[in-house]
């Protein structure tokens, strides 16, 4: 319960602190409206590796791990130079992981012309294969999204809303889950 309260307090305090510095901005750094709703979807690929002492430890002393391909969908609510949002994922695993799915909240700041830096917290369900049982627990992470203008490709894609995402998450601090992919914003 303390984790939920801390995450909610951070999500509410960060935009307030940003507006206290400069409440005159009517647009975000990329020129889009400072307030509104920004839906998005994307595809990510990565790998999930659990510690041996996690709840996914096998009776034989092994650890669960596997490659992942994930579909994500969510919505960001821009609040000037910062944003809050919610995201869901459905992930197919390979190796010891069968499926993962979850929901998480996001809070972050806009960077450059079309980039974002963010932190996430949410709940993830993990279905294991073979000797690994199904589990659910908290997941935390950090990430960055960069748009074409930020990496010098603005002339190729224009204002298409395509961003590259890199993120790293941990399942209850018992694993590492690096992911990378393409996100399409509307």
C-alpha positions in Angstrom: 0.0 0.0 0.0 2.9 2.4 0.8 4.2 1.9 -2.8 0.8 3.0 -4.3 0.6 6.1 -2.0 4.2 7.1 -2.9 3.6 6.6 -6.6 0.4 8.7 -6.5 2.1 11.5 -4.5 4.9 11.6 -7.0 2.5 11.7 -10.0 0.6 14.6 -8.4 3.6 16.6 -7.1 5.8 16.5 -10.2 3.4 18.5 -12.5 2.7 21.0 -9.7 6.4 21.6 -9.2 7.0 22.0 -12.9 4.2 24.6 -13.2 5.5 26.5 -10.2 8.7 27.2 -12.2 7.0 28.5 -15.3 3.2 28.5 -15.7 3.3 30.5 -19.0 3.9 27.7 -21.5 0.9 27.0 -23.8 2.7 24.4 -25.8 5.0 21.4 -25.2 8.6 21.4 -26.4 7.6 19.8 -29.7 5.0 22.5 -30.4 2.0 20.3 -29.7 -0.7 21.6 -27.2 0.4 21.6 -23.6 -2.8 20.0 -22.4 -4.9 17.2 -24.0 -4.8 13.5 -24.5 -2.2 11.6 -26.6 -3.1 7.9 -27.3 -0.3 5.6 -28.6 0.5 2.0 -29.4 3.6 0.1 -30.2 5.6 -3.1 -30.4 8.7 -3.8 -28.2 11.1 -6.7 -28.1 13.4 -7.7 -25.3 14.5 -10.2 -22.7 13.3 -11.0 -19.1 15.7 -12.6 -16.7 14.7 -13.4 -13.1 17.1 -13.8 -10.1 17.6 -17.3 -8.7 16.0 -16.3 -5.4 12.8 -14.8 -7.0 9.4 -16.5 -6.6 10.2 -18.0 -10.1 13.2 -20.0 -8.8 12.8 -23.6 -9.9 13.1 -26.6 -7.4 16.3 -27.6 -9.3 18.0 -24.3 -8.5 17.6 -22.7 -12.0 16.2 -19.3 -12.9 13.4 -18.3 -15.3 14.3 -16.3 -18.3 13.2 -15.8 -21.9 12.9 -13.5 -24.9 9.8 -11.3 -25.2 7.7 -9.6 -27.9 5.2 -7.1 -26.5 2.3 -5.1 -27.7 1.6 -1.9 -25.7 -1.2 0.7 -25.8 -1.7 3.7 -23.6 -2.5 7.3 -23.3 -0.4 10.3 -22.1 -1.9 13.4 -20.6 0.5 16.3 -21.3 0.7 18.9 -18.5 3.0 21.5 -20.1 6.6 20.2 -20.0 5.6 17.1 -18.1 3.1 14.3 -18.6 1.2 11.5 -16.8 -0.3 8.5 -18.4 -1.4 4.9 -18.2 -0.3 1.9 -20.3 -1.2 -1.7 -20.8 0.8 -4.6 -22.3 0.3 -8.1 -23.7 3.6 -9.9 -24.1 4.4 -13.3 -25.6 7.3 -15.0 -24.1 9.8 -17.6 -25.4 11.9 -19.9 -23.3 10.6 -20.3 -19.7 8.0 -17.5 -20.1 4.7 -18.2 -21.7 2.8 -14.9 -21.4 3.1 -11.6 -19.5 0.5 -8.9 -19.2 0.0 -5.9 -17.1 -0.9 -2.2 -16.5 1.2 0.6 -15.3 1.1 4.4 -14.7 3.7 6.7 -16.3 5.1 10.1 -15.2 7.8 12.0 -16.9 9.1 15.0 -18.7 9.3 16.0 -22.3 12.8 16.4 -23.7 14.0 18.0 -26.9 11.6 18.4 -29.9 9.8 15.1 -29.5 11.5 13.0 -26.8 10.3 11.9 -23.4 12.0 10.6 -20.2 9.7 8.7 -17.9 9.3 6.4 -14.8 6.7 3.7 -14.5 5.1 1.6 -11.8 2.3 -0.9 -12.1 1.2 -4.5 -11.8 2.4 -7.4 -14.0 1.1 -11.0 -14.4 3.7 -13.6 -15.5 2.8 -17.1 -16.7 5.7 -19.5 -16.6 6.2 -22.7 -18.5 7.4 -26.1 -17.3 8.3 -26.1 -13.6 7.6 -22.3 -13.2 4.3 -21.3 -11.7 2.2 -18.3 -12.6 2.8 -15.2 -10.5 1.8 -11.5 -10.2 3.5 -8.6 -8.5 4.6 -5.0 -8.8 6.8 -3.8 -11.8 8.9 -0.6 -11.9 10.9 0.9 -14.6 12.5 3.9 -16.4 12.7 4.7 -20.0 13.2 7.2 -22.8 11.5 7.8 -26.1 13.2 9.7 -28.9 11.5 11.1 -32.0 12.9 11.4 -35.4 13.8 15.1 -35.0 15.9 14.3 -31.9 18.1 11.8 -33.7 18.4 13.7 -37.0 15.7 12.0 -39.1 13.1 14.7 -39.0 13.2 15.2 -42.8 12.5 11.5 -43.5 9.4 11.0 -41.2 8.1 14.5 -40.8 5.6 14.8 -38.0 4.4 11.2 -38.2 4.4 10.6 -34.4 6.9 7.7 -34.6 9.2 7.4 -31.6 11.9 4.8 -30.6 11.6 3.6 -27.0 14.2 2.1 -24.8 13.2 1.0 -21.3 14.3 -1.2 -18.4 12.0 -2.6 -15.8 12.2 -4.9 -12.8 9.6 -7.3 -11.5 9.5 -6.6 -7.7 13.2 -5.9 -7.8 13.8 -9.7 -8.6 14.5 -9.4 -12.3 15.7 -7.2 -15.2 13.6 -6.6 -18.3 15.2 -4.5 -21.0 13.0 -3.7 -23.9 13.3 -1.6 -27.2 10.9 -0.9 -29.9 8.7 1.5 -31.9 5.9 3.6 -30.6 3.3 5.4 -32.7 1.7 8.5 -31.1 -1.5 10.2 -32.5 
